[in-house]
Amino acid sequence: MADQPVKVGILGLGRSGWAIHAAMIRTIPDLFQVAAVYDLDTARMQQAAADLNCRAVANEAALFNDPEVELVIIASYNYMHATHACQALEAGKHVLCDKPFGLVVADADRMIALAAKMGKIIAPFQQRRYEEDFLKVKEVIDSGILGEIVHIRTCWQGFKRRWDWQTSRAYAGGALNNNGPHPLDHAMVLFGGENPDVWAQASRHLCSGDAEDHLKFILYGQGHPTVEVELTDVWAYAQDRWVVAGTRGGLKGNPKSLEWKWVDFSGMPERPLSMQSTPDRSYNSEKLEWHTATWQAAGEGTAGGAGAAPPPGAVLLFYRGLFATLRTGAPLYVTPQSVRQRVAVMEKIRASAGIPAQA
Ligand SMILES: NC(=O)c1ccc[n+]([C@@H]2O[C@H](COP(=O)([O-])OP(=O)(O)OC[C@H]3O[C@@H](n4cnc5c(N)ncnc54)[C@H](O)[C@@H]3O)[C@@H](O)[C@H]2O)c1
């Protein structure tokens, strides 16, 4: 059993269920194999079942109760995740739940409590916590070379119209519930605390639904850097995905490359406060000697911007980790408790921006 592939059932075969989950699973048959699929769209389901050489089942319950299925992947619409995850857990399956991990904290709590009761794993699919540019930014910050971090800005900017269900509040679409969980997850790691204060603003401009396509939020709190996230489809000139400001230097860059520079003040004269007039009416100035470093993505990186495809490297790492959890009891890299904190912050963002989770 310990080295047997995990048999999977996929619920929802769209951009995520098919193009991310099934696409990855078919490349790692030693770890995971799709046993059954279900989608409301029968043609889509039949095509997927034929392609994957697996069963197409009659409804959700048939998928959740399929005796061969050990792990159910929930890749249905945003507002259905908690209900579907709980139904699969009740049926005695492990669950991999795509983001958002429920819409409100009560959803996340329900899933976590039920998984504990059933003795099953509930894994939130926050695969971007493995993204190599994010991990590099974190490594540089943690090294201390940039000094105390004052401000971090991460941008997911693009310019486009969109008219699918992810723009509709009825389906719990909108920038926050759709792409928001990814930069929020990064922001929370870099903020370094569990309960930030939050300021947020959201508006709708180019999309056809009634949900926000322009969102900005700021996490702040005593003793933490201010972390600013911009997630927008109304930004023709996309800026760097990462900007970090520290007391000894800074970092900027994108998923494919980063650069940072810093000053070593230790070899420079002290600058005690002086109230004397400056010589020749000059402004304070001193020569700074900058040290510089750069980083290039070893893997494929990923295009920046809202709606960019997630990098397969991060998905592979996620699945390898999940296999280790399911087969050897290794701890989850992305714990449901950590993502529950993010859902709590999503509630604060909605309260600040005056937007509902769903309408
Ligand atoms: N983690 C990521 O990087 C990532 C990327 C894209 C989407 N997602 C998430 O995946 C989920 C699906 O999004 P998508 O872009 O794939 O949407 P999509 O519209 O492309 O696909 C959704 C599919 O689910 C099916 N479906 C909906 N309800 C169902 C039900 N009750 N039973 C069976 N099938 C059902 C639909 O028929 C459709 O085929 C969303 O929650 C989204 O946030 C995550």
The ligand as an SDF file (V2000), in Angstrom:
LIG
                    3D

 44 48  0  0  0  0  0  0  0  0999 V2000
   -5.4670   26.5130   -8.0050 N   0  0  0  0  0  0  0  0  0  0  0  0
   -5.4650   27.1000   -9.1950 C   0  0  0  0  0  0  0  0  0  0  0  0
   -4.4280   27.5400   -9.6990 O   0  0  0  0  0  0  0  0  0  0  0  0
   -6.7730   27.2260   -9.9310 C   0  0  0  0  0  0  0  0  0  0  0  0
   -6.7700   27.6200  -11.2770 C   0  0  0  0  0  0  0  0  0  0  0  0
   -8.0190   27.6990  -11.9230 C   0  0  0  0  0  0  0  0  0  0  0  0
   -9.1930   27.4460  -11.2170 C   0  0  0  0  0  0  0  0  0  0  0  0
   -9.1410   27.1020   -9.9040 N   0  0  0  0  0  0  0  0  0  0  0  0
  -10.3730   26.8070   -9.1490 C   0  0  0  0  0  0  0  0  0  0  0  0
  -10.9790   25.6420   -9.6830 O   0  0  0  0  0  0  0  0  0  0  0  0
  -12.3810   25.7330   -9.6040 C   0  0  0  0  0  0  0  0  0  0  0  0
  -12.9590   25.5140  -10.9910 C   0  0  0  0  0  0  0  0  0  0  0  0
  -12.5930   26.5950  -11.7970 O   0  0  0  0  0  0  0  0  0  0  0  0
  -12.3560   26.4210  -13.3630 P   0  0  0  0  0  0  0  0  0  0  0  0
  -11.6180   27.6150  -13.8140 O   0  0  0  0  0  0  0  0  0  0  0  0
  -11.8100   25.0610  -13.6270 O   0  0  0  0  0  0  0  0  0  0  0  0
  -13.8470   26.5100  -13.8920 O   0  0  0  0  0  0  0  0  0  0  0  0
  -14.4430   25.8560  -15.2290 P   0  0  0  0  0  0  0  0  0  0  0  0
  -15.7020   26.5560  -15.5090 O   0  0  0  0  0  0  0  0  0  0  0  0
  -13.3860   25.8260  -16.2820 O   0  0  0  0  0  0  0  0  0  0  0  0
  -14.7400   24.3670  -14.7890 O   0  0  0  0  0  0  0  0  0  0  0  0
  -15.6240   24.0400  -13.7590 C   0  0  0  0  0  0  0  0  0  0  0  0
  -16.2130   22.6970  -14.1190 C   0  0  0  0  0  0  0  0  0  0  0  0
  -16.9010   22.1980  -12.9710 O   0  0  0  0  0  0  0  0  0  0  0  0
  -18.1090   21.6160  -13.4340 C   0  0  0  0  0  0  0  0  0  0  0  0
  -19.0180   21.5720  -12.3080 N   0  0  0  0  0  0  0  0  0  0  0  0
  -19.5430   22.6050  -11.6200 C   0  0  0  0  0  0  0  0  0  0  0  0
  -20.3330   22.1590  -10.6350 N   0  0  0  0  0  0  0  0  0  0  0  0
  -20.3330   20.8220  -10.7080 C   0  0  0  0  0  0  0  0  0  0  0  0
  -20.9780   19.7960   -9.9810 C   0  0  0  0  0  0  0  0  0  0  0  0
  -21.8090   20.0710   -8.9730 N   0  0  0  0  0  0  0  0  0  0  0  0
  -20.7330   18.5310  -10.3210 N   0  0  0  0  0  0  0  0  0  0  0  0
  -19.9080   18.2430  -11.3560 C   0  0  0  0  0  0  0  0  0  0  0  0
  -19.2860   19.1650  -12.1010 N   0  0  0  0  0  0  0  0  0  0  0  0
  -19.4800   20.4500  -11.7660 C   0  0  0  0  0  0  0  0  0  0  0  0
  -18.5470   22.4940  -14.5980 C   0  0  0  0  0  0  0  0  0  0  0  0
  -19.4570   21.8270  -15.4450 O   0  0  0  0  0  0  0  0  0  0  0  0
  -17.2060   22.7650  -15.2750 C   0  0  0  0  0  0  0  0  0  0  0  0
  -16.8740   21.8010  -16.2400 O   0  0  0  0  0  0  0  0  0  0  0  0
  -12.6870   27.1280   -9.0780 C   0  0  0  0  0  0  0  0  0  0  0  0
  -13.0210   27.0440   -7.7380 O   0  0  0  0  0  0  0  0  0  0  0  0
  -11.4100   27.9030   -9.2620 C   0  0  0  0  0  0  0  0  0  0  0  0
  -11.2310   28.8870   -8.2920 O   0  0  0  0  0  0  0  0  0  0  0  0
   -7.9410   26.9640   -9.2660 C   0  0  0  0  0  0  0  0  0  0  0  0
  1  2  1  0
  2  3  2  0
  2  4  1  0
  4  5  1  0
  4 44  2  0
  5  6  2  0
  6  7  1  0
  7  8  2  0
  8  9  1  0
  8 44  1  0
  9 10  1  0
  9 42  1  0
 10 11  1  0
 11 12  1  0
 11 40  1  0
 12 13  1  0
 13 14  1  0
 14 15  2  0
 14 16  1  0
 14 17  1  0
 17 18  1  0
 18 19  2  0
 18 20  1  0
 18 21  1  0
 21 22  1  0
 22 23  1  0
 23 24  1  0
 23 38  1  0
 24 25  1  0
 25 26  1  0
 25 36  1  0
 26 27  1  0
 26 35  1  0
 27 28  2  0
 28 29  1  0
 29 30  1  0
 29 35  2  0
 30 31  1  0
 30 32  2  0
 32 33  1  0
 33 34  2  0
 34 35  1  0
 36 37  1  0
 36 38  1  0
 38 39  1  0
 40 41  1  0
 40 42  1  0
 42 43  1  0
M  CHG  2   8   1  16  -1
M  END
$$$$
